Amino acid sequence: MMKYEVLVKEVMKRDVKRVNEDDGIDSAAKIMKQFKIGSVIVMANDKMKGILTTSDIVYKFVADKRGSKVRDIMSRDVITISQDETIEDAAKMMVKHNIEKLPVVQGQKLIGIITANDILKVEPALFEVLLERIKMGGVQKEDRPESGECERCGNYSDELKEEDGIWVCPECCE
């Protein structure tokens, strides 16, 4: 397999849009619309607390009528990547965890974000791998790791369990 040596720091966006966990969902959605982006990073006291995506808004807020504040629907366990990893590593992480956005960190500090679209612009062959996974319905159930994104609430968990044909975190199992 071909190894892509382009580093995340060469492709990532440095101007990451941020919201506070106490902000209203509507104000976060307006920022996403204004900048034509699919996510915002949720911060509190200069620390990353989560990520809010358009999927969180649609599935948790609109469909499930859950909460009114960003903290009520954000994904808390954020998968991140180092700026010194390759875009191939980023693509593999996205496929493994069934996500399309990776905040980029240096230590504990948020310094950027990389998306599947960013990878497409730089290396279309890698995006084809991501696209094929999407066409196949994401990561196949038999290939799913015990860790990843809960298919009910969208939060990341290291303890996914299959329940009624979907992978859910312990909180959603209760």
C-alpha positions as CSV (number, residue, x, y, z in Angstrom):
1,M,0.0,0.0,0.0
2,M,1.2,3.5,-0.8
3,K,2.3,5.6,2.1
4,Y,1.3,9.3,2.1
5,E,3.8,11.5,3.8
6,V,1.7,14.7,3.8
7,L,1.4,15.8,7.4
8,V,-1.8,16.9,9.1
9,K,-0.2,20.3,9.9
10,E,0.2,21.0,6.2
11,V,-3.5,20.5,5.5
12,M,-5.4,21.4,8.7
13,K,-7.3,24.6,9.1
14,R,-5.9,26.8,11.9
15,D,-8.9,29.1,12.3
16,V,-11.1,26.8,14.3
17,K,-14.5,28.1,15.1
18,R,-15.3,27.7,18.8
19,V,-18.3,28.0,21.1
20,N,-18.9,27.8,24.8
21,E,-20.6,24.8,26.3
22,D,-23.2,27.2,27.8
23,D,-24.1,28.8,24.4
24,G,-27.4,28.1,22.8
25,I,-27.6,25.5,20.1
26,D,-29.1,28.1,17.8
27,S,-26.1,30.4,18.1
28,A,-23.7,27.5,17.3
29,A,-25.8,26.6,14.3
30,K,-25.7,30.2,13.1
31,I,-21.9,30.1,13.3
32,M,-21.8,26.9,11.3
33,K,-24.1,28.3,8.7
34,Q,-22.2,31.6,8.5
35,F,-18.8,29.9,7.9
36,K,-20.3,27.0,5.9
37,I,-18.7,24.4,8.3
38,G,-20.0,21.1,9.7
39,S,-18.7,21.5,13.3
40,V,-17.6,23.8,16.0
41,I,-15.3,23.0,18.9
42,V,-16.8,23.4,22.4
43,M,-14.6,25.1,24.9
44,A,-14.7,26.0,28.5
45,N,-11.8,27.8,30.4
46,D,-9.6,27.4,27.3
47,K,-10.0,23.6,27.3
48,M,-11.7,21.5,24.7
49,K,-14.8,20.0,26.2
50,G,-16.4,18.5,23.1
51,I,-17.4,18.9,19.4
52,L,-20.7,19.9,18.1
53,T,-21.6,18.7,14.5
54,T,-24.5,19.2,12.2
55,S,-25.4,15.5,12.9
56,D,-25.6,16.3,16.7
57,I,-28.0,19.1,15.9
58,V,-30.2,17.1,13.6
59,Y,-30.3,13.8,15.5
60,K,-30.2,15.0,19.1
61,F,-31.7,18.5,19.0
62,V,-34.2,18.5,16.1
63,A,-35.2,14.8,16.1
64,D,-34.9,14.0,19.8
65,K,-35.8,17.4,21.2
66,R,-32.9,17.2,23.6
67,G,-31.8,20.3,25.5
68,S,-31.2,23.9,24.4
69,K,-27.6,24.4,25.2
70,V,-24.5,23.2,23.3
71,R,-23.5,21.0,26.4
72,D,-26.8,19.1,26.1
73,I,-26.0,17.6,22.7
74,M,-22.3,17.9,22.0
75,S,-20.1,14.8,21.7
76,R,-17.9,14.9,24.8
77,D,-15.2,12.3,24.1
78,V,-13.5,13.9,21.1
79,I,-11.0,11.9,19.0
80,T,-8.0,14.1,18.2
81,I,-4.9,13.8,16.2
82,S,-1.4,15.3,16.4
83,Q,-0.2,17.8,13.8
84,D,2.8,15.5,13.1
85,E,0.7,12.5,12.0
86,T,0.2,11.9,8.3
87,I,-3.1,12.5,6.4
88,E,-3.2,8.7,5.9
89,D,-3.2,8.3,9.7
90,A,-6.0,10.9,9.8
91,A,-8.1,9.1,7.2
92,K,-7.6,5.7,9.0
93,M,-8.8,7.3,12.2
94,M,-11.8,8.8,10.5
95,V,-12.8,5.4,9.1
96,K,-12.1,3.5,12.3
97,H,-14.2,5.9,14.4
98,N,-16.8,6.7,11.7
99,I,-16.2,10.4,11.9
100,E,-15.4,13.1,9.3
101,K,-13.6,15.7,11.5
102,L,-10.5,15.5,13.7
103,P,-9.5,18.4,16.0
104,V,-5.7,18.8,15.8
105,V,-3.9,19.1,19.1
106,Q,-0.4,19.9,20.3
107,G,-0.3,18.4,23.8
108,Q,-3.6,19.5,25.3
109,K,-3.9,22.6,23.2
110,L,-6.3,22.8,20.2
111,I,-4.3,24.2,17.2
112,G,-6.5,23.2,14.2
113,I,-9.0,20.8,12.6
114,I,-8.8,18.5,9.7
115,T,-11.8,17.1,7.8
116,A,-12.4,14.4,5.2
117,N,-12.9,17.2,2.7
118,D,-9.4,18.6,3.5
119,I,-7.9,15.2,2.7
120,L,-9.9,15.1,-0.6
121,K,-8.3,18.3,-1.7
122,V,-4.8,17.1,-1.1
123,E,-5.0,13.4,-1.9
124,P,-8.1,12.2,-3.7
125,A,-7.0,8.5,-3.5
126,L,-7.3,8.6,0.3
127,F,-10.7,10.1,0.1
128,E,-11.8,7.3,-2.2
129,V,-11.1,4.9,0.7
130,L,-13.3,7.1,2.9
131,L,-16.0,7.4,0.2
132,E,-16.1,3.6,-0.3
133,R,-16.7,3.1,3.5
134,I,-19.5,5.7,3.4
135,K,-21.1,3.9,0.4
136,M,-20.9,0.6,2.3
137,G,-22.7,2.2,5.2
138,G,-19.7,3.1,7.3
139,V,-17.6,0.6,9.2
140,Q,-19.3,-2.8,8.9
141,K,-20.7,-4.2,12.1
142,E,-18.4,-7.2,12.0
143,D,-15.5,-4.9,11.6
144,R,-16.5,-2.5,14.3
145,P,-14.1,-2.2,17.2
146,E,-15.3,-2.2,20.8
147,S,-14.5,1.5,20.9
148,G,-15.9,4.3,18.7
149,E,-18.9,6.5,18.3
150,C,-22.2,5.4,20.0
151,E,-24.8,5.1,17.2
152,R,-27.5,6.3,19.6
153,C,-26.0,9.4,21.2
154,G,-22.9,10.1,19.1
155,N,-20.5,10.2,22.0
156,Y,-17.2,8.3,21.8
157,S,-16.8,5.2,24.1
158,D,-14.2,2.6,24.7
159,E,-16.9,0.2,25.8
160,L,-19.4,-0.1,22.9
161,K,-21.8,-3.0,23.0
162,E,-24.1,-4.2,20.3
163,E,-27.8,-3.7,21.2
164,D,-30.7,-4.3,18.8
165,G,-28.3,-4.3,15.9
166,I,-26.5,-1.0,16.7
167,W,-23.3,-0.2,18.7
168,V,-24.1,1.8,21.8
169,C,-22.2,3.2,24.8
170,P,-22.9,2.0,28.4
171,E,-25.0,5.1,29.1
172,C,-27.3,4.3,26.2
173,C,-27.6,0.6,27.2
174,E,-29.3,1.6,30.5
